[in-house]
Amino acid sequence: MELLIERKKVSSALGKSNLPGLDYTLNPYIGCSHGCIYCYARLYSDPRIRDNWGKIVVVKENIVDVLAKEVRRKKKGIVGLSTITDAYQRIEAKEGITREILRILLESNFRTSIQTKSSLVLRDLDLLISKLEIVDVGFTITTLEDSVAKVIEPGASPPRERVEALEKISAEGIKTWIFLGPIIPGVSEESFSEIVEIAKATKSLLYYDKYRTKPFMSGKAKEFAESAKKIDWKVVSDKIERLCRSKGVEIAKAFDDL
């Protein structure tokens, strides 16, 4: 799939966060080449990007300079990197914006929480190790089946690559976590036990969340949404929590509306 790259200048880098546990959000790009068929971030994109999800990415070309000024005047806090894009999507390998952002945040002692579906985060292991007391890294793992992931998360790193990256980062003493979600009926359940085992082996916290229906969904995403409506999520939640208890895995967050 050919990716259309555009560029724009921004006036701010750190945005106020409404997410629990985060003071700021920071998104180096607009749009995401992972092209995940269920991604809620489409709701926060302009129509052109929303309707061509995964095909257009806008680079915030001056965001590093803007951030360098903001960290000198803003109150220290916890930064979520990223919340409506993946800071380590494939264009980052060329642009290197996220690496500079991470360097500035950590040197300025802003605690940084990274969530990604990309093994590219390993490129910045040196920065993560240098400030491991104020950084954590989470990997979204919806399924461990690479063939399924190619359909639902076509531009992301294969799940097994994410697991290998998680293991390497955890081995360096960096706090790690797994986001098991969105849980797709008939897809995610087959990976529950192994994902919990991975969380145990890497001493990772486990977050999980249900599959949520969004108005943009069509095709396979809509099929999943219809299936999700028929699921007893309390049963699913209980199964995950039993698995975690049996393995001594800490659950950081469960469904918020069971």
ROTORDO-271597 format. One record per residue: residue in one letter; y, z, x of N, C-alpha, C in turn. Coordinates in steps of 0.05 Angstrom, whole numbers, plus 5000, padded with zeros to 4 digits. Atoms other than C-alpha are relative to their C-alpha. Layout:
N
AYZXYZXYZX ...
***
This chain:
258
M497650005017500050005000502550005018 E497550014984506749795030502050204990 L498149795006511850345032502849915005 L497250074998519150215019501650255010 I498549784988523550655064502949954996 E497150015003530750805046501250245014 R498749784986535851265078502650084985 K497549905013541551705052500950245016 K498849764988546252235077500150224979 V499949785018546252925046502150205008 S497949804994551353475041498950285004 S501249744996546454055041497149975007 A502950014991539554215069498550224985 L501449785013537654905042500950024971 G499449965028537154954967499050274990 K500849755011536655584926497349964986 S502750025011529455714905499750174975 N500749845023527155944837497050075000 L502949944997519956004862499750285011 P500549734991517156704872499450015030 G500649974971517156924945501649835018 L498350184983522056394969502950044993 D497149995004529556454979501249725000 Y499050274998530655724997497849794999 T501850224997527455054991501249795019 L499050204981528054495042498149764998 N501650245003525653785029501249785017 P498850214982526753275086500049724988 Y500350275012524852685042500250024970 I500150035029525552454971497849804993 G502450155005519152184942497950075020 C502249924982512352244975497949785000 S502050224997507551725002497250084995 H502749915008501552154985499249874973 G500550145025502251854915498050154982 C501949855017498252414881500549954971 I499750095027496952214810500950214980 Y499349785018498352904781502650145008 C497849854988504553094822502350064982 Y497849915017509753494784502749915011 A497450074987515153284834501249754988 R499050245013515752624797502150074979 L498149925020519453014743502850055011 Y497449934987524953184793501149765016 S499250244985525852474819501549814981 D498750205017530351914795498049804989 P502050175014526951414748498749795019 R501150214983526150884802497750105018 I502149884983522251344848497750114983 R502149905018518551674790498149784991 D501650225010516151004764498549855022 N501450134978514050774833499050225020 W500849764985511151434856498049935023 G501750054977508151394926500749745014 K499350264989511450724940502849995013 I497249984990518650934956500450285012 V499349754987520851475005502849975011 V497250004990528151645020500150215022 V499649824977529651945088502750124999 K497449874998535152465090500850005029 E499750064971537652195155501850195015 N498349814986542852725171499350294995 I500749735009539153335145499750205024 V500349824977537753615215502850115008 D497349914992545253645232501150194979 V499049835022546853935164498750285001 L501449754999541554475171501050175024 A499149864977543954655241502650164995 K497649865008550654845211499550224979 E500549815021547855195150498750265010 V501449764991543355675188501950205014 R498149824986549455955224501750164980 R498449865020552856165159498550114976 K501549905024547456285107498450255007 K501549764996543856935098497149935006 K502850054993536956975130498350034976 G501849985023531356865081497549845005 I502550144998524656545068500449714990 V499650285007524655785067497349874993 G502350155007519455375030500249715010 L499950264988517954735069497349864994 S498050095018517154335025499050064971 T500749935027517054404949499749764981 I500250245017517953704919499549755016 T500950224983515553274976498150125020 D501649894978510653355034501549945026 A498450034975514553475098498449865022 Y501750124980508653205137498649744990 Q501150265008507352565099500249805023 R500450174977505851965143502549905013 I497550104988513051735154501150205021 E499149804982514252395190499049965029 A501050064974509952165248501949835016 K498150174987515351655264502850135000 E497349905002521652015240500450265016 G499849744986520352715269502150194989 I498049835012525353035222499050284995 T501249745006520753595200499850175025 R500349854975519453795272502750135008 E497449904993526853875285500950224981 I499449805020527854245220498550275006 L501649764994522254725237501050155024 R499049884976524954845306502650164995 I497549865006531855025279499550254983 L500549775017529155485225498850235016 L501349794985524655865272501750125022 E498149894979529755925328502150174988 S497949855014534656195276498850234985 N501449775013529356695251500049994970 F500550035029528756415181497049984996 R502950015005521756575157499449744985 T500650275011518455905140497149994990 S502650035013512755775092499549704995 I500750295001509555075099497749964981 Q502250095016505354745046499649705003 T500450284994502154085061497249914992 K502650125003496353605050499549825025 S500150174976496953315120499250145025 S500849894974493553445186502249965021 L497850054981500053205220501350265008 V498849754994502353925218499050115028 L501149914974497954035280501849905023 R498150094979503153635320501950215008 D498049804996507754225313498850285006 L501449754994502754755333501550175021 D498549864979506954935394502350164988 L497849865013512855125349498950234983 L501149805017508455505301499150245016 I501049784983505255915357502350165011 S497849874988512056075386501350214982 K498849815019514156445323498050074978 L502149965020507556605289500550244982 E499549775017510257255262501849944976 I498250075022515156895216499349734987 V500850255012511256285195497250024987 D502750025011505356135149499649714991 V500750285006501755485133497950004979 G501950035021498255305069499249714996 F501050275006493954705053499149994971 T501050055026492954434984497349865002 I502750125001485554284972499149994971 T500750045028484054004904497049954997 T502950064999477053754922499349975029 L500950054973472853704985498649735002 E501250275000470153024965502049795008 D498150204990473752495006500249764981 S499950235018471851944957501750054975 V498449925023475052324900502950025008 A497249974990481252494941501449745003 K498850264997482351764955501249894974 V499050095026483351654881502350174990 I498049825011487552264863502350065019 E498049944980491352364929499849785022 P500750224983490951674961501449995027 G498550024975496151765016499750255018 A500349754985494252475038497849995020 S502249984982489752675095497550064985 P502549935013482452705075499550305000 P500349715001480453405053498750135025 R501349884976475853515113501950025024 E498049994978481553355160501950244995 R498349775006485753875124498650265007 V501549764994480254385132499950055030 E500049974971479754245207502750095010 A497349924992487254315213500450304994 L499849725008487054975175498550185020 E501649844981481555235221501450035027 K498749994974485455055284502550184999 I497649845003491855375258499450304997 S500849735004488356005235499050125027 A501149904974484856065303502250095019 E497749924983491756135335501450254991 G498849755010493256755294502249964981 I497950065020497956415246499050064972 K500849945027497756655174499649744985 T500650245015494456135130499250074971 W500849975028493056025057499049734989 I501150245014489555525011501150004972 F499350045028492355254946497849834988 L502150145014486455074903501149914973 G498750095024489854644852501349735003 P500749905026491054344807497049974995 I502950015005483954494784499449794979 I500650235017481353844755497250034988 P502649975013475753914704498049795009 G502050194992469353594728500349905029 V499550084973472253504798500150245019 S499549784981474654144830497850215000 E502049795002469054604805497849985021 E502250044981463954294852500750105028 S499149914973468154524912500750295000 F499149725001469655234889498750175022 S501449824981464355594930500749945029 E499550074972465555204994502950065007 I497249944994473155284989500450305004 V499949714996472356034981498850085027 E501249954974467756035041502049935023 I498050084980473155665081502250205001 A497949805000478356165059499050255015 K501149774987473756725083500049965031 A500350064972472456395150502649995015 T497350034988479856265163501850234994 K498449765008482256935135502549914984 S497850115016486556535086500250134973 L499549925028489656775022499249764982 L500750215018487556374961501850004976 Y498550045024492356124908498549804983 Y501250205016489855734849501649964974 D498450065024492755394787498549794984 K501350195018490554994728501349725001 Y498950275002491654254715501949994976 R497949995021498054174675500749724992 T499350275011499553584630502949955004 K497350094996505853204648500549744985 P499550235016509352664607499649735014 F500350254986508752134662497149925003 M502850054995501152174664498949764985 S501350235012497151544650497449965015 G502550064987490351264668498350245006 K501849784993485951744706501350274997 A498649755003491152284707500150104971 K500049935029491652264631497250084991 E502749935006484052284626499450295008 F500449734990483952914668501550204982 A498449825017489453214624498650054974 E501549965025485353094561497650185004 S502349824994479353424593500950285004 A499049744994483554004616500650164974 K499449875025485554154544497550134987 K502549905012478254294527498850225016 I501249804982477054784584500950284992 D499449715003476655534575500950105027 W499049934974481155714633499450285009 K500849734993479356444629497350015013 V502650024988472256264645500249905029 V499650124974474555844704501250215019 S498749794984479156404729498150215008 D501949784994473656924724498049915021 K501950114980468956474764501250015028 I498750014973473956384821500450295010 E499549734991475657124823497450145007 R502549894992468357324824499149905027 L500750114974467156854882501650135022 C498349884980473057134919499350295006 R500849724997470957854907497450025016 S502549994987463957704931500249935030 K499650084972466557404996502250165014 G497849854988472257895007502549845005 V497750174997477557354999502250104982 E497749905016484457584976501249784984 I498750195017487357224917503050074999 A497149954999494857154924501349954973 K498850065026496256864855497949874983 A501950125019492256684793501749854980 F498550135021494056294731502150184988 D497949835010500556534703500250004969 D499750015029499356384630497349994985 L502649985013492056534613500250164974 
***
